[in-house]
């Protein structure tokens, strides 16, 4: 139960990672932040002249400042920043919700973001959900599927939504919010003490506990 006594579980903090230029007033990331005080936008030195090392450091600070392991919600170039950060950090996150991952080798990829090229092609090390559009001008479906495979992320095809940004006319993007909430509900950080208790628990007792859980 939360401190207000409402009976609702307290939401984990969410770190919002926009793409190049930041997310404007009509972008779903901005609208979500307005509606949810647990969402905090990370703060790189520049949105319009993005530098990979600076964005990685800014994300590291944001995660370190979180009261508990957060969920990261990234869009476009922000997804590549998350991948680069994941390969360099020792901090924990509950997971990453990655929307419209761009292809750095694609013809539409901005030259100003060239430092984000060659993101790691290895598992991120935490749960991830990748959301893709069928007609994204910055990445093909084949690219989205390959990134999901490399990063061991689940893949959701959200329809034909362009780059899933303000120009897509999504407003608050209810579908995306539902996908995020279902993802958050399925992510947990296993505590070391819980792992030790599980290791000491007799096999029959572990089986009984698992069998008693509702389906």
Backbone torsions as a table, in degrees:
resi	resn	phi	psi	omega
1	UNK	NA	141.5	178.7
2	UNK	-80.0	171.9	-174.3
3	UNK	-67.3	-20.0	179.9
4	UNK	-78.5	-12.5	179.4
5	UNK	79.3	12.9	-176.9
6	UNK	-76.1	-15.8	-178.3
7	UNK	89.0	-9.0	178.6
8	UNK	-84.4	141.3	176.2
9	UNK	-66.6	140.2	178.6
10	UNK	-69.0	132.7	-179.3
11	UNK	-70.7	141.0	172.6
12	UNK	-71.1	151.5	178.3
13	UNK	-66.0	146.7	177.7
14	UNK	-118.8	130.1	175.3
15	UNK	-101.4	123.0	-177.8
16	UNK	-94.3	127.6	-178.5
17	UNK	-123.7	94.6	178.8
18	UNK	-71.7	175.8	176.1
19	UNK	-93.8	-165.5	-178.2
20	UNK	-58.0	138.0	-177.8
21	UNK	86.4	-10.5	-175.2
22	UNK	74.6	169.4	178.2
23	UNK	-96.8	121.4	-176.2
24	UNK	-74.1	-171.4	-173.8
25	UNK	-61.8	-33.5	-177.2
26	UNK	-94.6	3.7	-177.9
27	UNK	-78.3	143.2	-178.0
28	UNK	-59.6	-32.3	178.5
29	UNK	-62.4	-43.4	178.9
30	UNK	-64.5	-42.2	-179.6
31	UNK	-67.1	-37.2	176.6
32	UNK	-64.2	-42.9	179.8
33	UNK	-58.9	-40.0	-179.6
34	UNK	-63.8	-32.6	-176.1
35	UNK	-89.2	-16.5	-172.7
36	UNK	-131.7	106.4	-177.4
37	UNK	-68.7	-10.0	177.0
38	UNK	-81.9	-5.4	-179.4
39	UNK	-94.1	127.0	-178.0
40	UNK	-127.0	128.4	-179.5
41	UNK	-83.3	134.7	176.6
42	UNK	-73.0	163.5	-169.1
43	UNK	-131.4	86.8	173.9
44	UNK	-75.8	170.8	-178.6
45	UNK	-68.1	-34.6	-178.0
46	UNK	-146.2	134.0	173.5
47	UNK	-84.1	-31.5	-172.5
48	UNK	-92.7	-21.5	175.7
49	UNK	-123.3	70.0	-172.1
50	UNK	-69.0	138.2	175.8
51	UNK	-121.1	127.9	-174.0
52	UNK	-57.5	-47.8	-176.8
53	UNK	-63.0	-40.3	178.5
54	UNK	-64.4	-43.6	-179.7
55	UNK	-65.9	-38.6	177.4
56	UNK	-63.7	-43.6	178.8
57	UNK	-64.5	-38.9	178.9
58	UNK	-65.3	-38.9	177.7
59	UNK	-68.8	-38.2	176.4
60	UNK	-58.9	-43.5	178.8
61	UNK	-64.0	-42.6	-178.2
62	UNK	-63.8	-42.5	179.4
63	UNK	-68.0	-41.2	179.7
64	UNK	-63.0	-31.5	-178.8
65	UNK	-80.4	-13.7	-178.0
66	UNK	-69.0	143.7	-178.2
67	UNK	-69.1	-25.4	178.5
68	UNK	-149.0	164.1	-180.0
69	UNK	-54.1	121.3	-175.2
70	UNK	-91.7	172.2	166.0
71	UNK	-98.3	136.4	179.0
72	UNK	-101.0	129.3	178.1
73	UNK	-114.5	108.0	-173.5
74	UNK	-117.8	149.9	176.1
75	UNK	-129.2	138.1	171.2
76	UNK	54.4	-122.6	-177.5
77	UNK	-58.1	-29.0	177.4
78	UNK	-59.0	-29.9	178.2
79	UNK	-65.6	-40.8	178.1
80	UNK	-67.5	-36.1	175.9
81	UNK	-60.8	-41.4	178.5
82	UNK	-62.0	-42.9	-179.5
83	UNK	-63.6	-43.9	177.6
84	UNK	-64.1	-40.9	179.1
85	UNK	-63.5	-42.1	-177.1
86	UNK	-60.1	-32.6	-179.2
87	UNK	-76.6	-12.8	-173.9
88	UNK	-114.3	-16.1	-170.6
89	UNK	-95.3	161.9	169.3
90	UNK	-114.7	0.8	-179.7
91	UNK	-77.1	160.2	-178.1
92	UNK	-105.9	140.5	168.6
93	UNK	-128.9	156.6	176.9
94	UNK	-72.5	-29.8	-179.6
95	UNK	167.7	177.3	-179.4
96	UNK	-133.0	133.2	177.7
97	UNK	-107.8	107.0	-167.5
98	UNK	-113.0	116.3	-172.9
99	UNK	-113.9	127.2	175.1
100	UNK	58.6	59.1	178.1
101	UNK	-65.5	121.1	-177.7
102	UNK	-81.9	159.8	177.2
103	UNK	-96.9	110.4	-179.1
104	UNK	-62.5	-18.2	178.9
105	UNK	-95.2	-1.2	-178.6
106	UNK	-77.1	158.1	-176.0
107	UNK	-67.8	-21.9	-177.1
108	UNK	-92.2	-5.4	-176.5
109	UNK	-65.3	129.9	-174.9
110	UNK	-68.3	136.7	179.5
111	UNK	-61.8	-30.5	-178.8
112	UNK	-64.8	-15.9	-177.1
113	UNK	-108.6	22.1	-174.3
114	UNK	-62.2	-24.4	-179.7
115	UNK	-67.3	-14.0	-179.8
116	UNK	-89.9	1.1	-179.0
117	UNK	-65.2	165.2	178.3
118	UNK	55.3	53.4	176.1
119	UNK	-66.4	155.0	-179.7
120	UNK	-54.8	140.7	179.2
121	UNK	-105.8	31.4	-177.8
122	UNK	-119.1	162.2	179.8
123	UNK	-54.3	142.3	-177.9
124	UNK	-68.8	-28.5	-179.8
125	UNK	95.5	5.2	176.4
126	UNK	-153.2	162.0	-179.3
127	UNK	-60.1	144.7	179.5
128	UNK	-147.9	146.5	172.9
129	UNK	-125.1	125.6	179.9
130	UNK	-106.1	126.8	-179.8
131	UNK	-111.5	126.6	-175.5
132	UNK	-127.8	154.4	176.1
133	UNK	-107.1	146.9	-177.7
134	UNK	-71.9	-21.7	-177.1
135	UNK	-125.2	37.6	178.5
136	UNK	-68.7	122.0	-179.6
137	UNK	-71.1	-11.4	-177.1
138	UNK	-102.3	-2.7	179.5
139	UNK	-166.8	143.6	175.5
140	UNK	-85.3	165.9	175.4
141	UNK	-64.9	-33.2	177.6
142	UNK	-61.6	-39.4	178.0
143	UNK	-65.9	-44.1	179.4
144	UNK	-60.0	-43.5	-179.8
145	UNK	-64.6	-39.2	-179.7
146	UNK	-68.3	-40.7	176.9
147	UNK	-63.2	-43.0	179.0
148	UNK	-60.2	-40.4	178.9
149	UNK	-65.7	-47.0	-177.9
150	UNK	-63.2	-42.8	-175.7
151	UNK	-87.9	-0.6	-177.2
152	UNK	55.1	47.2	178.7
153	UNK	-106.2	149.3	170.6
154	UNK	-73.2	150.2	-177.3
155	UNK	-119.7	129.9	176.2
156	UNK	-120.1	124.8	174.2
157	UNK	-91.9	115.2	-171.1
158	UNK	-91.3	4.6	-177.8
159	UNK	106.6	-161.9	179.0
160	UNK	-99.4	92.4	-172.3
161	UNK	-123.5	20.5	-178.6
162	UNK	61.5	-134.0	-179.3
163	UNK	-91.1	13.5	178.7
164	UNK	52.3	52.6	-179.0
165	UNK	-131.0	-165.4	-177.8
166	UNK	-61.8	-35.2	-180.0
167	UNK	-67.0	-15.3	178.4
168	UNK	-77.9	-8.7	178.1
169	UNK	66.5	37.1	-175.0
170	UNK	-89.1	-13.8	-174.7
171	UNK	59.3	-130.1	179.4
172	UNK	-78.2	0.1	175.8
173	UNK	47.7	72.3	-178.0
174	UNK	-59.3	-39.6	179.0
175	UNK	-58.9	-44.0	-180.0
176	UNK	-65.2	-39.3	179.2
177	UNK	-64.0	-39.2	177.2
178	UNK	-64.4	-40.3	178.0
179	UNK	-64.7	-38.7	177.6
180	UNK	-65.0	-46.1	-177.1
181	UNK	-64.1	-40.4	178.0
182	UNK	-66.2	-34.8	177.1
183	UNK	-67.2	-44.7	-179.8
184	UNK	-61.5	-38.7	-179.4
185	UNK	-66.2	-23.4	-177.9
186	UNK	-97.3	3.3	-178.5
187	UNK	-110.2	135.1	177.8
188	UNK	-141.1	156.7	171.4
189	UNK	-106.9	115.6	-179.4
190	UNK	-77.0	126.1	-179.0
191	UNK	-76.3	145.6	179.1
192	UNK	-56.1	-39.2	-179.6
193	UNK	-62.0	-37.9	179.0
194	UNK	-65.7	-39.0	178.0
195	UNK	-64.1	-40.3	179.9
196	UNK	-65.9	-41.0	179.1
197	UNK	-63.2	-40.3	179.8
198	UNK	-64.5	-36.5	-179.3
199	UNK	-67.2	-33.2	-179.7
200	UNK	-82.6	-18.0	-174.6
201	UNK	-70.3	131.0	176.8
202	UNK	-57.0	150.1	-176.3
203	UNK	-57.8	-43.3	-179.1
204	UNK	-63.1	-37.4	179.7
205	UNK	-68.9	-38.1	177.9
206	UNK	-64.5	-42.8	179.5
207	UNK	-62.2	-42.1	-179.0
208	UNK	-64.4	-41.0	179.4
209	UNK	-64.9	-42.0	179.4
210	UNK	-65.3	-40.1	-178.0
211	UNK	-69.6	-23.2	-177.8
212	UNK	-83.7	-8.6	-178.6
213	UNK	-75.3	141.2	178.7
214	UNK	-67.1	146.8	179.2
215	UNK	-77.2	NA	NA
